[in-house]
Amino acid sequence: MSDCYSPACWSDRGGRGRIGYNGRRGGAERKPVDMQPNMKLADLMYGHGSKFMCSLSGRFDPEKFPDAPPIQICEMKCGCWIVADGNNRVGLILKKNPEATIADIPERLLATARFGQWDAEMMDWWNPCAKSFREVMGKRGKKTPAPKNCIYGIIERDGEGKFIASTHGMKKGVALSASGSTPDEAKRLLEAKLKIMLESESVSLVLTAVTPLEDHQCSLFRPAEN
């Protein structure tokens, strides 16, 4: 895996960061997505989950830390590209320039790996519903405050695609749950049960997802406009 994080692995057919192959994996044919210098960083998948976090501040200055490891961008099975290492630096670039592209990363700090040449299974376990930088950064500062006297619970999706919402009831030893075909339906059914138990016409329910509630959505790679 380490030899894929070297300039020799950046290209099979020439060109900075360009990767090409016949697209066959176990007999299946799929269309490769070449990493071009004008690919927008915002369309890369964020490697740290659905909530954007950046521990760096200021301006991205590659000369300040000349010995920093490369930003590792790896190809997913679906053809998307995900930042396996260097999410903070990519986030720092995008905070200053949302239209930044691959070309904004110095060659010596860019390393890529094709699907099958890195631990994609570990990433799937850690981040099973990868979202683009564009999406996770767009949600910053948009958290709606919870209403007063709300009831907290959790919601998850099971292996069959059903959504299960649950919460500990207001009465000792009572736990309520409800399932539905969508997150909203599961929440609505659980609220209805809580209203009956509490003998109340109104219930404020806040659910925290403990598993991804949706599948990974591939990014539409958009080149930078001239």
MITI-953706 format. One record per residue (C-alpha): residue in three letters; x, y, z. Coordinates in steps of 0.05 Angstrom, whole numbers, padded with zeros to 5 digits, always signed. Layout:
<recs>
ALAXYZ...
</recs>
This chain:
<recs>
MET+00000+00000+00000SER+00057+00047+00016ASP+00084+00045-00055CYS+00018+00072-00080TYR+00031+00136-00042SER+00089+00155-00087PRO+00093+00195-00152ALA+00103+00130-00190CYS+00031+00110-00174TRP+00001+00176-00195SER-00003+00158-00268ASP-00008+00099-00314ARG-00018+00139-00378GLY+00018+00204-00362GLY-00010+00268-00333ARG-00011+00293-00262GLY-00054+00250-00217ARG-00085+00214-00277ILE-00103+00141-00266GLY-00126+00094-00320TYR-00142+00020-00322ASN-00188-00028-00359GLY-00243-00024-00307ARG-00249-00098-00296ARG-00257-00122-00224GLY-00277-00195-00216GLY-00305-00197-00286ALA-00348-00134-00277GLU-00340-00076-00324ARG-00343-00005-00297LYS-00325+00062-00326PRO-00262+00092-00295VAL-00261+00163-00270ASP-00195+00197-00284MET-00169+00247-00234GLN-00154+00310-00273PRO-00120+00373-00247ASN-00185+00412-00257MET-00226+00364-00213LYS-00257+00404-00157LEU-00235+00387-00086ALA-00306+00399-00062ASP-00328+00338-00102LEU-00279+00292-00066MET-00309+00249-00011TYR-00295+00271+00060GLY-00260+00216+00099HIS-00282+00234+00169GLY-00357+00219+00168SER-00417+00263+00158LYS-00398+00321+00204PHE-00343+00367+00180MET-00287+00382+00229CYS-00222+00418+00216SER-00168+00424+00269LEU-00126+00472+00227SER-00134+00547+00219GLY-00105+00601+00176ARG-00081+00593+00105PHE-00057+00529+00072ASP+00018+00538+00066PRO+00054+00477+00039GLU+00122+00509+00050LYS+00110+00517+00125PHE+00114+00442+00137PRO+00158+00414+00081ASP+00162+00345+00113ALA+00087+00336+00119PRO+00060+00270+00092PRO+00023+00272+00025ILE-00052+00283+00020GLN-00076+00213+00003ILE-00135+00209-00045CYS-00161+00139-00059GLU-00210+00111-00109MET-00273+00079-00082LYS-00307+00019-00113CYS-00361+00063-00143GLY-00310+00107-00178CYS-00312+00166-00129TRP-00249+00191-00097ILE-00242+00198-00022VAL-00190+00233+00020ALA-00160+00178+00063ASP-00109+00223+00097GLY-00104+00299+00095ASN-00177+00318+00105ASN-00157+00377+00149ARG-00112+00406+00096VAL-00164+00397+00041GLY-00215+00429+00086LEU-00168+00487+00099ILE-00159+00498+00024LEU-00234+00496+00012LYS-00250+00545+00069LYS-00207+00597+00033ASN-00228+00577-00038PRO-00291+00534-00048GLU-00274+00528-00122ALA-00204+00499-00110THR-00182+00441-00153ILE-00132+00384-00151ALA-00082+00431-00183ASP-00082+00472-00119ILE-00046+00415-00084PRO+00029+00414-00099GLU+00051+00351-00135ARG+00098+00331-00078LEU+00038+00332-00030LEU-00009+00291-00073ALA-00012+00215-00072THR-00067+00172-00103ALA-00085+00099-00099ARG-00131+00060-00145PHE-00187+00016-00120GLY-00157-00050-00098GLN-00091-00019-00077TRP-00114+00009-00010ASP-00157-00014+00049ALA-00225+00006+00022GLU-00260-00043+00068MET-00233-00007+00130MET-00259+00059+00102ASP-00327+00027+00088TRP-00330+00004+00160TRP-00309+00071+00188ASN-00347+00115+00139PRO-00400+00073+00104CYS-00439+00132+00076ALA-00384+00178+00051LYS-00407+00248+00032SER-00371+00300-00009PHE-00334+00359+00021ARG-00386+00403-00013GLU-00442+00370+00025VAL-00411+00365+00094MET-00381+00435+00092GLY-00448+00463+00069LYS-00481+00439+00133ARG-00435+00479+00179GLY-00471+00524+00228LYS-00540+00499+00206LYS-00557+00458+00268THR-00627+00472+00293PRO-00630+00481+00369ALA-00671+00429+00405PRO-00737+00452+00434LYS-00746+00456+00508ASN-00771+00395+00545CYS-00756+00350+00487ILE-00749+00275+00490TYR-00685+00245+00463GLY-00679+00179+00428ILE-00640+00143+00373ILE-00655+00120+00303GLU-00621+00067+00262ARG-00629+00028+00197ASP-00629-00047+00201GLY-00601-00097+00151GLU-00668-00100+00114GLY-00671-00025+00103LYS-00724-00012+00156PHE-00715+00048+00203ILE-00723+00037+00278ALA-00733+00095+00325SER-00731+00084+00400THR-00728+00121+00466HIS-00733+00107+00540GLY-00802+00126+00562MET-00818+00178+00615LYS-00844+00122+00660LYS-00794+00079+00697GLY-00777+00014+00661VAL-00815+00032+00597ALA-00779+00036+00531LEU-00815+00051+00466SER-00796+00038+00394ALA-00827+00043+00326SER-00806+00023+00256GLY-00821+00052+00188SER-00801+00051+00116THR-00771+00121+00122PRO-00738+00158+00180ASP-00796+00208+00182GLU-00847+00152+00187ALA-00810+00117+00244LYS-00805+00183+00282ARG-00878+00199+00270LEU-00901+00131+00295LEU-00857+00136+00357GLU-00884+00206+00372ALA-00955+00177+00368LYS-00938+00124+00419LEU-00906+00176+00465LYS-00968+00220+00461ILE-01011+00162+00483MET-00965+00142+00540LEU-00956+00213+00565GLU-01029+00232+00551SER-01004+00294+00515GLU-01025+00326+00449SER-00955+00350+00434VAL-00888+00316+00438SER-00820+00342+00417LEU-00775+00284+00397VAL-00702+00291+00378LEU-00670+00229+00349THR-00595+00216+00340ALA-00575+00169+00283VAL-00530+00113+00307THR-00522+00082+00238PRO-00522+00115+00169LEU-00593+00128+00147GLU-00578+00132+00073ASP-00532+00101+00022HIS-00471+00134-00006GLN-00488+00182-00062CYS-00435+00188-00116SER-00410+00258-00129LEU-00419+00290-00197PHE-00348+00310-00213ARG-00348+00380-00240PRO-00287+00411-00272ALA-00269+00483-00255GLU-00298+00535-00301ASN-00251+00575-00343
</recs>
